[in-house]
Every structure is written in C-alpha cells, then in structure tokens.
C-alpha cells in the first residue's frame, strides 16, 4: 500500500493562501516599538501590532523598507516583561503597515508567541474540513 506525501496532494484554490503562509496569524493588538538597523532611519518608532504568529507579525506605524532589519519590543500584555526581538526582517509593506519575519529565537520566546497565537486563534468562519491553525 503506497502513501502520498502532503506535497504530492493537489491543493485547492481556497486553501492556497493559508498554505502559502509559514504560520497562521491571529488578530492581536499591543504596543510595539522598533528601531531599524538601517542608518537611513535609525530612530526609534512606535506602532501598533495588528496580528501575530510565532514566526512574524504585522505592524501599523511608520513603515520600514522591505529587506530592512529591525529590533522590536513587543508589549504582549501577558503578565511577563516585554519581548525583545533582534534581527527581524521587513517582508512587505502597504504604505500604512508592514510585515516582519522573526529571526531564530530562544525556544522559550517562540513558545511564548505560540501560546498567545493558540489563545487567540478562532474557528469563526472556518470551514469544518480545515483547522483554524497549524502547529509548525
């Protein structure tokens, strides 16, 4: 009996967007401050985190250029000290907000983010044949 790998299975158009993302994001709002490593904009900026995954987030605030490396301080409001992330990379921006991909980080920090994502993940509007989030 042969078995197929997930990569061999055809993907429907309705799941393509979810499958193209490395980790599911959830709506999550908290203050964030960030500093670019780019000499062109070295000052500290303040913004609002709009959504979160264990691998990245979306920030509303003064936009950084794609490819820029930044340091973030996330006020996660989870009863713990702010989370400091050094070396996040800006992946996209729309003129008003931007997305960053987190670098490798300590397991404790990654688990902290994962716990928050799982806490705020919802199945509202999700089809019954799809999970609302993936552990990856």
N, CA, C and O atoms as a GROMACS GRO file, in nm:
protein
  544
    1UNK      N    1   0.085  -0.117   0.000
    1UNK     CA    2   0.000   0.000   0.000
    1UNK      C    3   0.089   0.123   0.000
    1UNK      O    4   0.174   0.138   0.088
    2UNK      N    5   0.071   0.208  -0.096
    2UNK     CA    6   0.154   0.328  -0.103
    2UNK      C    7   0.082   0.445  -0.039
    2UNK      O    8  -0.041   0.452  -0.040
    3UNK      N    9   0.160   0.536   0.016
    3UNK     CA   10   0.102   0.657   0.076
    3UNK      C   11   0.164   0.778   0.009
    3UNK      O   12   0.280   0.776  -0.033
    4UNK      N   13   0.085   0.883   0.000
    4UNK     CA   14   0.133   1.005  -0.063
    4UNK      C   15   0.176   1.105   0.043
    4UNK      O   16   0.117   1.112   0.151
    5UNK      N   17   0.277   1.180   0.011
    5UNK     CA   18   0.318   1.290   0.098
    5UNK      C   19   0.222   1.405   0.078
    5UNK      O   20   0.157   1.414  -0.026
    6UNK      N   21   0.213   1.496   0.177
    6UNK     CA   22   0.127   1.614   0.164
    6UNK      C   23   0.164   1.697   0.042
    6UNK      O   24   0.076   1.756  -0.021
    7UNK      N   25   0.293   1.702   0.008
    7UNK     CA   26   0.335   1.784  -0.105
    7UNK      C   27   0.285   1.725  -0.237
    7UNK      O   28   0.278   1.797  -0.337
    8UNK      N   29   0.251   1.596  -0.239
    8UNK     CA   30   0.202   1.532  -0.361
    8UNK      C   31   0.052   1.551  -0.381
    8UNK      O   32   0.000   1.529  -0.491
    9UNK      N   33  -0.018   1.592  -0.275
    9UNK     CA   34  -0.163   1.608  -0.285
    9UNK      C   35  -0.198   1.739  -0.354
    9UNK      O   36  -0.132   1.840  -0.329
   10UNK      N   37  -0.299   1.740  -0.439
   10UNK     CA   38  -0.338   1.864  -0.504
   10UNK      C   39  -0.396   1.960  -0.402
   10UNK      O   40  -0.463   1.919  -0.307
   11UNK      N   41  -0.370   2.091  -0.424
   11UNK     CA   42  -0.422   2.193  -0.334
   11UNK      C   43  -0.531   2.270  -0.406
   11UNK      O   44  -0.517   2.307  -0.522
   12UNK      N   45  -0.639   2.294  -0.334
   12UNK     CA   46  -0.747   2.370  -0.395
   12UNK      C   47  -0.717   2.519  -0.382
   12UNK      O   48  -0.637   2.559  -0.298
   13UNK      N   49  -0.780   2.600  -0.466
   13UNK     CA   50  -0.760   2.744  -0.463
   13UNK      C   51  -0.800   2.804  -0.330
   13UNK      O   52  -0.738   2.901  -0.287
   14UNK      N   53  -0.901   2.749  -0.264
   14UNK     CA   54  -0.948   2.805  -0.138
   14UNK      C   55  -0.847   2.790  -0.025
   14UNK      O   56  -0.852   2.865   0.073
   15UNK      N   57  -0.755   2.696  -0.036
   15UNK     CA   58  -0.657   2.678   0.071
   15UNK      C   59  -0.520   2.729   0.032
   15UNK      O   60  -0.428   2.725   0.115
   16UNK      N   61  -0.502   2.778  -0.088
   16UNK     CA   62  -0.370   2.820  -0.134
   16UNK      C   63  -0.314   2.932  -0.049
   16UNK      O   64  -0.195   2.931  -0.017
   17UNK      N   65  -0.396   3.028  -0.011
   17UNK     CA   66  -0.346   3.141   0.068
   17UNK      C   67  -0.297   3.092   0.205
   17UNK      O   68  -0.189   3.131   0.248
   18UNK      N   69  -0.374   3.008   0.272
   18UNK     CA   70  -0.334   2.956   0.401
   18UNK      C   71  -0.207   2.873   0.389
   18UNK      O   72  -0.116   2.886   0.470
   19UNK      N   73  -0.201   2.790   0.287
   19UNK     CA   74  -0.087   2.702   0.270
   19UNK      C   75   0.040   2.777   0.233
   19UNK      O   76   0.149   2.726   0.256
   20UNK      N   77   0.030   2.899   0.176
   20UNK     CA   78   0.148   2.973   0.138
   20UNK      C   79   0.210   3.045   0.257
   20UNK      O   80   0.325   3.089   0.249
   21UNK      N   81   0.138   3.059   0.367
   21UNK     CA   82   0.188   3.126   0.486
   21UNK      C   83   0.260   3.024   0.573
   21UNK      O   84   0.212   2.911   0.589
   22UNK      N   85   0.374   3.063   0.629
   22UNK     CA   86   0.452   2.970   0.710
   22UNK      C   87   0.383   2.936   0.841
   22UNK      O   88   0.396   2.824   0.890
   23UNK      N   89   0.310   3.030   0.899
   23UNK     CA   90   0.241   3.006   1.026
   23UNK      C   91   0.116   3.093   1.029
   23UNK      O   92   0.118   3.207   0.982
   24UNK      N   93   0.009   3.040   1.084
   24UNK     CA   94  -0.117   3.113   1.089
   24UNK      C   95  -0.106   3.235   1.179
   24UNK      O   96  -0.054   3.226   1.290
   25UNK      N   97  -0.156   3.348   1.132
   25UNK     CA   98  -0.160   3.470   1.212
   25UNK      C   99  -0.298   3.487   1.272
   25UNK      O  100  -0.398   3.444   1.215
   26UNK      N  101  -0.301   3.549   1.390
   26UNK     CA  102  -0.427   3.578   1.457
   26UNK      C  103  -0.432   3.726   1.489
   26UNK      O  104  -0.328   3.789   1.509
   27UNK      N  105  -0.552   3.784   1.494
   27UNK     CA  106  -0.563   3.924   1.536
   27UNK      C  107  -0.511   3.938   1.678
   27UNK      O  108  -0.553   3.865   1.768
   28UNK      N  109  -0.420   4.030   1.697
   28UNK     CA  110  -0.362   4.053   1.829
   28UNK      C  111  -0.314   4.197   1.831
   28UNK      O  112  -0.240   4.239   1.742
   29UNK      N  113  -0.354   4.272   1.932
   29UNK     CA  114  -0.323   4.414   1.936
   29UNK      C  115  -0.242   4.446   2.061
   29UNK      O  116  -0.282   4.413   2.173
   30UNK      N  117  -0.127   4.511   2.041
   30UNK     CA  118  -0.045   4.556   2.152
   30UNK      C  119   0.052   4.662   2.101
   30UNK      O  120   0.082   4.668   1.981
   31UNK      N  121   0.101   4.745   2.192
   31UNK     CA  122   0.201   4.845   2.151
   31UNK      C  123   0.332   4.777   2.114
   31UNK      O  124   0.370   4.675   2.171
   32UNK      N  125   0.400   4.836   2.018
   32UNK     CA  126   0.530   4.786   1.976
   32UNK      C  127   0.620   4.906   1.948
   32UNK      O  128   0.574   5.007   1.892
   33UNK      N  129   0.745   4.896   1.986
   33UNK     CA  130   0.843   4.996   1.945
   33UNK      C  131   0.948   4.922   1.863
   33UNK      O  132   0.977   4.805   1.886
   34UNK      N  133   1.004   4.994   1.768
   34UNK     CA  134   1.100   4.929   1.679
   34UNK      C  135   1.205   5.028   1.632
   34UNK      O  136   1.179   5.148   1.620
   35UNK      N  137   1.323   4.976   1.605
   35UNK     CA  138   1.436   5.054   1.558
   35UNK      C  139   1.496   4.982   1.439
   35UNK      O  140   1.521   4.862   1.444
   36UNK      N  141   1.518   5.056   1.333
   36UNK     CA  142   1.578   4.997   1.214
   36UNK      C  143   1.729   4.990   1.231
   36UNK      O  144   1.791   5.080   1.289
   37UNK      N  145   1.787   4.884   1.179
   37UNK     CA  146   1.933   4.872   1.176
   37UNK      C  147   1.991   4.953   1.061
   37UNK      O  148   2.112   4.970   1.052
   38UNK      N  149   1.904   5.002   0.972
   38UNK     CA  150   1.944   5.082   0.857
   38UNK      C  151   1.984   5.221   0.904
   38UNK      O  152   1.911   5.285   0.979
   39UNK      N  153   2.100   5.269   0.861
   39UNK     CA  154   2.147   5.401   0.901
   39UNK      C  155   2.056   5.512   0.851
   39UNK      O  156   2.059   5.622   0.907
   40UNK      N  157   1.976   5.488   0.748
   40UNK     CA  158   1.888   5.591   0.692
   40UNK      C  159   1.774   5.627   0.789
   40UNK      O  160   1.725   5.740   0.786
   41UNK      N  161   1.730   5.534   0.874
   41UNK     CA  162   1.624   5.564   0.970
   41UNK      C  163   1.653   5.495   1.103
   41UNK      O  164   1.585   5.400   1.142
   42UNK      N  165   1.757   5.545   1.175
   42UNK     CA  166   1.799   5.479   1.298
   42UNK      C  167   1.714   5.512   1.421
   42UNK      O  168   1.734   5.450   1.526
   43UNK      N  169   1.621   5.606   1.411
   43UNK     CA  170   1.545   5.645   1.529
   43UNK      C  171   1.442   5.540   1.569
   43UNK      O  172   1.400   5.457   1.488
   44UNK      N  173   1.404   5.545   1.698
   44UNK     CA  174   1.304   5.451   1.748
   44UNK      C  175   1.165   5.499   1.706
   44UNK      O  176   1.134   5.618   1.717
   45UNK      N  177   1.083   5.406   1.658
   45UNK     CA  178   0.946   5.434   1.616
   45UNK      C  179   0.850   5.360   1.707
   45UNK      O  180   0.888   5.261   1.771
   46UNK      N  181   0.728   5.407   1.713
   46UNK     CA  182   0.624   5.338   1.790
   46UNK      C  183   0.510   5.304   1.696
   46UNK      O  184   0.479   5.379   1.604
   47UNK      N  185   0.448   5.189   1.721
   47UNK     CA  186   0.338   5.145   1.638
   47UNK      C  187   0.246   5.054   1.715
   47UNK      O  188   0.256   5.041   1.837
   48UNK      N  189   0.155   4.991   1.641
   48UNK     CA  190   0.056   4.901   1.698
   48UNK      C  191   0.068   4.767   1.627
   48UNK      O  192   0.060   4.760   1.504
   49UNK      N  193   0.088   4.661   1.703
   49UNK     CA  194   0.089   4.528   1.644
   49UNK      C  195  -0.056   4.493   1.611
   49UNK      O  196  -0.144   4.510   1.695
   50UNK      N  197  -0.081   4.444   1.489
   50UNK     CA  198  -0.217   4.413   1.443
   50UNK      C  199  -0.247   4.264   1.440
   50UNK      O  200  -0.359   4.223   1.470
   51UNK      N  201  -0.150   4.185   1.404
   51UNK     CA  202  -0.168   4.040   1.408
   51UNK      C  203  -0.034   3.974   1.436
   51UNK      O  204   0.072   4.033   1.420
   52UNK      N  205  -0.043   3.850   1.479
   52UNK     CA  206   0.075   3.783   1.531
   52UNK      C  207   0.076   3.637   1.493
   52UNK      O  208  -0.029   3.572   1.489
   53UNK      N  209   0.194   3.585   1.465
   53UNK     CA  210   0.216   3.441   1.454
   53UNK      C  211   0.345   3.412   1.529
   53UNK      O  212   0.412   3.505   1.574
   54UNK      N  213   0.380   3.288   1.542
   54UNK     CA  214   0.506   3.258   1.610
   54UNK      C  215   0.626   3.288   1.520
   54UNK      O  216   0.741   3.282   1.565
   55UNK      N  217   0.599   3.321   1.394
   55UNK     CA  218   0.709   3.348   1.302
   55UNK      C  219   0.713   3.492   1.249
   55UNK      O  220   0.807   3.529   1.180
   56UNK      N  221   0.612   3.573   1.282
   56UNK     CA  222   0.612   3.710   1.233
   56UNK      C  223   0.492   3.787   1.282
   56UNK      O  224   0.410   3.736   1.358
   57UNK      N  225   0.482   3.912   1.237
   57UNK     CA  226   0.370   3.995   1.278
   57UNK      C  227   0.349   4.108   1.176
   57UNK      O  228   0.431   4.130   1.088
   58UNK      N  229   0.237   4.176   1.193
   58UNK     CA  230   0.204   4.293   1.112
   58UNK      C  231   0.198   4.412   1.206
   58UNK      O  232   0.137   4.405   1.313
   59UNK      N  233   0.261   4.524   1.166
   59UNK     CA  234   0.270   4.643   1.250
   59UNK      C  235   0.212   4.762   1.175
   59UNK      O  236   0.246   4.785   1.059
   60UNK      N  237   0.125   4.837   1.242
   60UNK     CA  238   0.072   4.962   1.190
   60UNK      C  239   0.156   5.073   1.251
   60UNK      O  240   0.163   5.086   1.373
   61UNK      N  241   0.219   5.152   1.166
   61UNK     CA  242   0.305   5.260   1.214
   61UNK      C  243   0.394   5.308   1.103
   61UNK      O  244   0.380   5.264   0.988
   62UNK      N  245   0.488   5.397   1.135
   62UNK     CA  246   0.583   5.443   1.032
   62UNK      C  247   0.648   5.322   0.964
   62UNK      O  248   0.708   5.237   1.030
   63UNK      N  249   0.635   5.317   0.833
   63UNK     CA  250   0.673   5.199   0.755
   63UNK      C  251   0.824   5.194   0.734
   63UNK      O  252   0.889   5.295   0.708
   64UNK      N  253   0.878   5.073   0.745
   64UNK     CA  254   1.018   5.048   0.713
   64UNK      C  255   1.026   4.983   0.575
   64UNK      O  256   0.931   4.920   0.529
   65UNK      N  257   1.140   5.000   0.510
   65UNK     CA  258   1.160   4.945   0.376
   65UNK      C  259   1.170   4.793   0.378
   65UNK      O  260   1.220   4.735   0.474
   66UNK      N  261   1.122   4.729   0.272
   66UNK     CA  262   1.133   4.585   0.256
   66UNK      C  263   1.282   4.548   0.256
   66UNK      O  264   1.363   4.612   0.190
   67UNK      N  265   1.314   4.444   0.330
   67UNK     CA  266   1.452   4.399   0.342
   67UNK      C  267   1.526   4.458   0.460
   67UNK      O  268   1.634   4.412   0.496
   68UNK      N  269   1.469   4.560   0.520
   68UNK     CA  270   1.530   4.626   0.636
   68UNK      C  271   1.529   4.531   0.755
   68UNK      O  272   1.435   4.454   0.773
   69UNK      N  273   1.633   4.538   0.836
   69UNK     CA  274   1.639   4.461   0.960
   69UNK      C  275   1.603   4.554   1.075
   69UNK      O  276   1.648   4.668   1.080
   70UNK      N  277   1.522   4.503   1.167
   70UNK     CA  278   1.474   4.585   1.277
   70UNK      C  279   1.478   4.510   1.408
   70UNK      O  280   1.475   4.386   1.412
   71UNK      N  281   1.484   4.586   1.517
   71UNK     CA  282   1.470   4.530   1.651
   71UNK      C  283   1.335   4.573   1.704
   71UNK      O  284   1.297   4.689   1.691
   72UNK      N  285   1.262   4.480   1.765
   72UNK     CA  286   1.127   4.505   1.814
   72UNK      C  287   1.120   4.486   1.965
   72UNK      O  288   1.192   4.404   2.022
   73UNK      N  289   1.033   4.565   2.027
   73UNK     CA  290   0.998   4.544   2.166
   73UNK      C  291   0.846   4.532   2.169
   73UNK      O  292   0.776   4.630   2.145
   74UNK      N  293   0.796   4.412   2.199
   74UNK     CA  294   0.653   4.384   2.200
   74UNK      C  295   0.600   4.384   2.342
   74UNK      O  296   0.648   4.308   2.427
   75UNK      N  297   0.502   4.469   2.369
   75UNK     CA  298   0.434   4.475   2.499
   75UNK      C  299   0.316   4.379   2.492
   75UNK      O  300   0.203   4.423   2.468
   76UNK      N  301   0.339   4.252   2.512
   76UNK     CA  302   0.239   4.148   2.485
   76UNK      C  303   0.125   4.141   2.585
   76UNK      O  304   0.027   4.070   2.560
   77UNK      N  305   0.133   4.210   2.695
   77UNK     CA  306   0.025   4.213   2.795
   77UNK      C  307  -0.014   4.073   2.842
   77UNK      O  308  -0.132   4.042   2.860
   78UNK      N  309   0.088   3.989   2.861
   78UNK     CA  310   0.063   3.853   2.908
   78UNK      C  311   0.116   3.832   3.049
   78UNK      O  312   0.135   3.719   3.092
   79UNK      N  313   0.140   3.943   3.120
   79UNK     CA  314   0.188   3.934   3.256
   79UNK      C  315   0.339   3.915   3.268
   79UNK      O  316   0.392   3.899   3.378
   80UNK      N  317   0.407   3.916   3.155
   80UNK     CA  318   0.552   3.899   3.154
   80UNK      C  319   0.617   4.027   3.103
   80UNK      O  320   0.548   4.116   3.054
   81UNK      N  321   0.749   4.035   3.114
   81UNK     CA  322   0.821   4.152   3.065
   81UNK      C  323   0.810   4.160   2.913
   81UNK      O  324   0.781   4.060   2.848
   82UNK      N  325   0.832   4.280   2.856
   82UNK     CA  326   0.825   4.294   2.710
   82UNK      C  327   0.918   4.195   2.640
   82UNK      O  328   1.025   4.161   2.692
   83UNK      N  329   0.876   4.150   2.523
   83UNK     CA  330   0.956   4.057   2.443
   83UNK      C  331   1.044   4.137   2.348
   83UNK      O  332   0.994   4.216   2.268
   84UNK      N  333   1.175   4.116   2.356
   84UNK     CA  334   1.270   4.185   2.269
   84UNK      C  335   1.310   4.089   2.157
   84UNK      O  336   1.352   3.977   2.183
   85UNK      N  337   1.296   4.136   2.034
   85UNK     CA  338   1.332   4.055   1.917
   85UNK      C  339   1.432   4.135   1.834
   85UNK      O  340   1.400   4.244   1.786
   86UNK      N  341   1.550   4.083   1.819
   86UNK     CA  342   1.656   4.150   1.743
   86UNK      C  343   1.675   4.077   1.610
   86UNK      O  344   1.686   3.954   1.608
   87UNK      N  345   1.680   4.152   1.502
   87UNK     CA  346   1.708   4.092   1.371
   87UNK      C  347   1.587   4.050   1.291
   87UNK      O  348   1.598   3.966   1.202
   88UNK      N  349   1.470   4.108   1.321
   88UNK     CA  350   1.350   4.079   1.240
   88UNK      C  351   1.368   4.146   1.103
   88UNK      O  352   1.430   4.252   1.092
   89UNK      N  353   1.312   4.083   0.999
   89UNK     CA  354   1.326   4.134   0.862
   89UNK      C  355   1.191   4.179   0.808
   89UNK      O  356   1.092   4.106   0.818
   90UNK      N  357   1.188   4.298   0.752
   90UNK     CA  358   1.065   4.351   0.691
   90UNK      C  359   1.045   4.279   0.558
   90UNK      O  360   1.132   4.282   0.471
   91UNK      N  361   0.929   4.214   0.543
   91UNK     CA  362   0.900   4.134   0.424
   91UNK      C  363   0.811   4.206   0.323
   91UNK      O  364   0.820   4.181   0.203
   92UNK      N  365   0.726   4.297   0.370
   92UNK     CA  366   0.634   4.368   0.282
   92UNK      C  367   0.584   4.493   0.354
   92UNK      O  368   0.594   4.505   0.476
   93UNK      N  369   0.530   4.586   0.275
   93UNK     CA  370   0.459   4.699   0.335
   93UNK      C  371   0.355   4.747   0.234
   93UNK      O  372   0.368   4.725   0.113
   94UNK      N  373   0.250   4.812   0.287
   94UNK     CA  374   0.144   4.864   0.200
   94UNK      C  375   0.132   5.016   0.211
   94UNK      O  376   0.032   5.073   0.167
   95UNK      N  377   0.231   5.080   0.269
   95UNK     CA  378   0.228   5.224   0.287
   95UNK      C  379   0.177   5.267   0.423
   95UNK      O  380   0.205   5.379   0.467
   96UNK      N  381   0.103   5.180   0.491
   96UNK     CA  382   0.047   5.213   0.622
   96UNK      C  383   0.092   5.115   0.730
   96UNK      O  384   0.103   5.150   0.847
   97UNK      N  385   0.117   4.993   0.689
   97UNK     CA  386   0.161   4.890   0.781
   97UNK      C  387   0.267   4.805   0.711
   97UNK      O  388   0.288   4.817   0.590
   98UNK      N  389   0.332   4.721   0.789
   98UNK     CA  390   0.435   4.635   0.730
   98UNK      C  391   0.440   4.503   0.806
   98UNK      O  392   0.398   4.494   0.921
   99UNK      N  393   0.492   4.401   0.739
   99UNK     CA  394   0.506   4.269   0.798
   99UNK      C  395   0.651   4.236   0.822
   99UNK      O  396   0.737   4.268   0.740
  100UNK      N  397   0.678   4.172   0.934
  100UNK     CA  398   0.814   4.129   0.964
  100UNK      C  399   0.817   3.979   0.989
  100UNK      O  400   0.721   3.920   1.039
  101UNK      N  401   0.929   3.921   0.954
  101UNK     CA  402   0.955   3.781   0.983
  101UNK      C  403   1.056   3.777   1.096
  101UNK      O  404   1.161   3.840   1.089
  102UNK      N  405   1.022   3.701   1.200
  102UNK     CA  406   1.110   3.692   1.315
  102UNK      C  407   1.231   3.606   1.281
  102UNK      O  408   1.220   3.511   1.203
  103UNK      N  409   1.345   3.638   1.340
  103UNK     CA  410   1.464   3.553   1.322
  103UNK      C  411   1.454   3.432   1.413
  103UNK      O  412   1.357   3.416   1.487
  104UNK      N  413   1.554   3.347   1.409
  104UNK     CA  414   1.562   3.238   1.507
  104UNK      C  415   1.568   3.302   1.644
  104UNK      O  416   1.635   3.403   1.665
  105UNK      N  417   1.497   3.241   1.738
  105UNK     CA  418   1.495   3.297   1.873
  105UNK      C  419   1.494   3.183   1.974
  105UNK      O  420   1.471   3.068   1.938
  106UNK      N  421   1.521   3.217   2.099
  106UNK     CA  422   1.521   3.112   2.202
  106UNK      C  423   1.387   3.038   2.206
  106UNK      O  424   1.282   3.097   2.180
  107UNK      N  425   1.392   2.911   2.238
  107UNK     CA  426   1.273   2.827   2.242
  107UNK      C  427   1.167   2.886   2.335
  107UNK      O  428   1.048   2.880   2.304
  108UNK      N  429   1.209   2.941   2.448
  108UNK     CA  430   1.113   2.998   2.543
  108UNK      C  431   1.033   3.112   2.479
  108UNK      O  432   0.912   3.122   2.499
  109UNK      N  433   1.102   3.198   2.402
  109UNK     CA  434   1.034   3.310   2.336
  109UNK      C  435   0.939   3.260   2.228
  109UNK      O  436   0.828   3.311   2.213
  110UNK      N  437   0.982   3.159   2.151
  110UNK     CA  438   0.898   3.102   2.046
  110UNK      C  439   0.774   3.037   2.109
  110UNK      O  440   0.664   3.052   2.056
  111UNK      N  441   0.790   2.967   2.219
  111UNK     CA  442   0.676   2.905   2.288
  111UNK      C  443   0.581   3.012   2.343
  111UNK      O  444   0.459   2.994   2.341
  112UNK      N  445   0.638   3.121   2.392
  112UNK     CA  446   0.554   3.231   2.443
  112UNK      C  447   0.465   3.286   2.332
  112UNK      O  448   0.346   3.308   2.352
  113UNK      N  449   0.523   3.306   2.214
  113UNK     CA  450   0.444   3.354   2.098
  113UNK      C  451   0.340   3.249   2.058
  113UNK      O  452   0.225   3.284   2.030
  114UNK      N  453   0.379   3.123   2.055
  114UNK     CA  454   0.287   3.017   2.016
  114UNK      C  455   0.168   3.009   2.111
  114UNK      O  456   0.055   2.990   2.068
  115UNK      N  457   0.193   3.023   2.241
  115UNK     CA  458   0.084   3.022   2.338
  115UNK      C  459  -0.016   3.134   2.312
  115UNK      O  460  -0.137   3.113   2.321
  116UNK      N  461   0.035   3.253   2.280
  116UNK     CA  462  -0.055   3.365   2.250
  116UNK      C  463  -0.135   3.340   2.124
  116UNK      O  464  -0.254   3.368   2.119
  117UNK      N  465  -0.069   3.286   2.021
  117UNK     CA  466  -0.139   3.257   1.896
  117UNK      C  467  -0.250   3.156   1.920
  117UNK      O  468  -0.362   3.174   1.873
  118UNK      N  469  -0.220   3.050   1.992
  118UNK     CA  470  -0.321   2.948   2.019
  118UNK      C  471  -0.435   3.003   2.105
  118UNK      O  472  -0.550   2.966   2.085
  119UNK      N  473  -0.404   3.092   2.197
  119UNK     CA  474  -0.506   3.150   2.283
  119UNK      C  475  -0.605   3.234   2.203
  119UNK      O  476  -0.724   3.236   2.234
  120UNK      N  477  -0.557   3.304   2.100
  120UNK     CA  478  -0.643   3.394   2.024
  120UNK      C  479  -0.690   3.338   1.890
  120UNK      O  480  -0.762   3.405   1.817
  121UNK      N  481  -0.650   3.214   1.858
  121UNK     CA  482  -0.697   3.150   1.735
  121UNK      C  483  -0.845   3.119   1.750
  121UNK      O  484  -0.890   3.071   1.854
  122UNK      N  485  -0.921   3.147   1.645
  122UNK     CA  486  -1.064   3.118   1.647
  122UNK      C  487  -1.100   3.034   1.527
  122UNK      O  488  -1.027   3.028   1.428
  123UNK      N  489  -1.213   2.968   1.538
  123UNK     CA  490  -1.262   2.891   1.424
  123UNK      C  491  -1.379   2.962   1.358
  123UNK      O  492  -1.442   2.907   1.268
  124UNK      N  493  -1.408   3.086   1.402
  124UNK     CA  494  -1.518   3.162   1.343
  124UNK      C  495  -1.495   3.177   1.193
  124UNK      O  496  -1.391   3.226   1.150
  125UNK      N  497  -1.590   3.137   1.116
  125UNK     CA  498  -1.582   3.150   0.971
  125UNK      C  499  -1.498   3.042   0.904
  125UNK      O  500  -1.488   3.039   0.781
  126UNK      N  501  -1.440   2.955   0.982
  126UNK     CA  502  -1.358   2.849   0.923
  126UNK      C  503  -1.447   2.736   0.876
  126UNK      O  504  -1.548   2.704   0.938
  127UNK      N  505  -1.408   2.677   0.764
  127UNK     CA  506  -1.481   2.559   0.716
  127UNK      C  507  -1.452   2.443   0.809
  127UNK      O  508  -1.346   2.438   0.871
  128UNK      N  509  -1.544   2.351   0.819
  128UNK     CA  510  -1.529   2.238   0.910
  128UNK      C  511  -1.420   2.140   0.865
  128UNK      O  512  -1.370   2.062   0.948
  129UNK      N  513  -1.382   2.141   0.738
  129UNK     CA  514  -1.281   2.046   0.693
  129UNK      C  515  -1.140   2.102   0.699
  129UNK      O  516  -1.046   2.039   0.650
  130UNK      N  517  -1.123   2.222   0.758
  130UNK     CA  518  -0.991   2.283   0.772
  130UNK      C  519  -0.968   2.319   0.918
  130UNK      O  520  -1.061   2.359   0.988
  131UNK      N  521  -0.847   2.306   0.965
  131UNK     CA  522  -0.817   2.352   1.100
  131UNK      C  523  -0.801   2.503   1.097
  131UNK      O  524  -0.767   2.561   0.993
  132UNK      N  525  -0.824   2.568   1.211
  132UNK     CA  526  -0.812   2.713   1.220
  132UNK      C  527  -0.665   2.757   1.228
  132UNK      O  528  -0.634   2.872   1.198
  133UNK      N  529  -0.575   2.666   1.267
  133UNK     CA  530  -0.436   2.699   1.277
  133UNK      C  531  -0.354   2.573   1.262
  133UNK      O  532  -0.406   2.461   1.271
  134UNK      N  533  -0.226   2.593   1.237
  134UNK     CA  534  -0.135   2.480   1.224
  134UNK      C  535  -0.021   2.495   1.322
  134UNK      O  536   0.027   2.606   1.344
  135UNK      N  537   0.023   2.386   1.378
  135UNK     CA  538   0.143   2.388   1.461
  135UNK      C  539   0.258   2.347   1.372
  135UNK      O  540   0.270   2.231   1.331
  136UNK      N  541   0.342   2.443   1.342
  136UNK     CA  542   0.455   2.414   1.254
  136UNK      C  543   0.581   2.474   1.310
  136UNK      O  544   0.688   2.461   1.249
   0.00000   0.00000   0.00000
